Amino acid sequence: MRQHVNPLSKNFDEIEKVPSLIEMFADPKLPLHLDIGCAAGEFLFELALENCSWNYIGIEIRERLIKTAKIKALEREMRNLYFLFGNFNNIAKNYHCKFLLEKANSMSFNFPDPWFKKRHYKRRVIQPEFIDLLSHSMQKESLIFIKTDVKDLFDYMDFIISSNLTFHRLGKNDINFSKAYNPNKIKTNREKNVISDNLEIFERIYIKK
Ligand SMILES: C[S@@+](CC[C@H](N)C(=O)[O-])C[C@H]1O[C@@H](n2cnc3c(N)ncnc32)[C@H](O)[C@@H]1O
């Protein structure tokens, strides 16, 4: 099993320079989705190829994975897909990256690291201060998608997000998936493994009001 990267390590205090949307994408006006903890980005390569009317940014704390994904995106000349290395909690807090939160139409947290021990909960990507930051930066009607096979982590994330009064839970029928970031319900790598192991998946969508 892979060792989780400790996001609170000082190694991630500094963040890479984030280019403007014009530098990242052929058409910076397209709706923007951020996938947090994208690993090697296979899910995003599939998504970006199928949905040319969205721009996608994958953010991942394991630098080697992002280096490889960046090269692959360049080689394939993908102009609606970009990758960023770093701890997203630090990226989100950085003044120069604020535009990412402001421009995002949606954000996904697919199978984030669970950090089972209570003393490690601080390492979980979803934290009350972080959701507070999103509530001040994300545009109205933007969406947050969470998905995990760990019930305890799901309850924890759901509690934190829905405790923030600007985010409201959406039912599956409240959203037009054909207009959302993943219209064909492409599955992430972790999701495919969870399905083949017959494990339950817990997911929820929130809208910013
Ligand atoms: C269990 S994997 C899931 C990968 C992928 N989303 C999927 O569903 O297959 C969680 C990923 O999140 C990354 N990660 C964990 N904390 C992070 C953080 N604070 N910022 C960015 N990436 C993070 C991990 O390195 C790992 O690649």
The ligand as an SDF file (V2000), in Angstrom:
LIG
                    3D

 27 29  0  0  0  0  0  0  0  0999 V2000
   -6.5310    7.9480   -2.6940 C   0  0  0  0  0  0  0  0  0  0  0  0
   -5.8080    8.9860   -3.9040 S   0  0  0  0  0  0  0  0  0  0  0  0
   -7.1630    9.2200   -5.0460 C   0  0  0  0  0  0  0  0  0  0  0  0
   -6.6940    9.5790   -6.4470 C   0  0  0  0  0  0  0  0  0  0  0  0
   -7.7970    9.8960   -7.4490 C   0  0  0  0  0  0  0  0  0  0  0  0
   -8.5600   11.0720   -7.0670 N   0  0  0  0  0  0  0  0  0  0  0  0
   -8.7310    8.7350   -7.6470 C   0  0  0  0  0  0  0  0  0  0  0  0
   -9.9190    8.8420   -7.2640 O   0  0  0  0  0  0  0  0  0  0  0  0
   -8.2820    7.7050   -8.1930 O   0  0  0  0  0  0  0  0  0  0  0  0
   -5.7170   10.5910   -3.1230 C   0  0  0  0  0  0  0  0  0  0  0  0
   -4.7410   11.5240   -3.8260 C   0  0  0  0  0  0  0  0  0  0  0  0
   -4.7900   12.8170   -3.2200 O   0  0  0  0  0  0  0  0  0  0  0  0
   -3.4550   13.3330   -3.1050 C   0  0  0  0  0  0  0  0  0  0  0  0
   -3.4930   14.3640   -2.0500 N   0  0  0  0  0  0  0  0  0  0  0  0
   -3.6670   14.1450   -0.7250 C   0  0  0  0  0  0  0  0  0  0  0  0
   -3.6940   15.3080   -0.0380 N   0  0  0  0  0  0  0  0  0  0  0  0
   -3.5470   16.2910   -0.9630 C   0  0  0  0  0  0  0  0  0  0  0  0
   -3.5090   17.7090   -0.8800 C   0  0  0  0  0  0  0  0  0  0  0  0
   -3.6250   18.3420    0.2960 N   0  0  0  0  0  0  0  0  0  0  0  0
   -3.3500   18.4250   -2.0250 N   0  0  0  0  0  0  0  0  0  0  0  0
   -3.2170   17.7800   -3.2170 C   0  0  0  0  0  0  0  0  0  0  0  0
   -3.2490   16.4290   -3.3550 N   0  0  0  0  0  0  0  0  0  0  0  0
   -3.4230   15.6910   -2.2500 C   0  0  0  0  0  0  0  0  0  0  0  0
   -2.6480   12.0890   -2.7860 C   0  0  0  0  0  0  0  0  0  0  0  0
   -1.2650   12.2480   -3.0290 O   0  0  0  0  0  0  0  0  0  0  0  0
   -3.2940   11.0540   -3.7090 C   0  0  0  0  0  0  0  0  0  0  0  0
   -2.7000   11.0240   -4.9910 O   0  0  0  0  0  0  0  0  0  0  0  0
  1  2  1  0
  2  3  1  0
  2 10  1  0
  3  4  1  0
  4  5  1  0
  5  6  1  0
  5  7  1  0
  7  8  2  0
  7  9  1  0
 10 11  1  0
 11 12  1  0
 11 26  1  0
 12 13  1  0
 13 14  1  0
 13 24  1  0
 14 15  1  0
 14 23  1  0
 15 16  2  0
 16 17  1  0
 17 18  1  0
 17 23  2  0
 18 19  1  0
 18 20  2  0
 20 21  1  0
 21 22  2  0
 22 23  1  0
 24 25  1  0
 24 26  1  0
 26 27  1  0
M  CHG  2   2   1   9  -1
M  END
$$$$
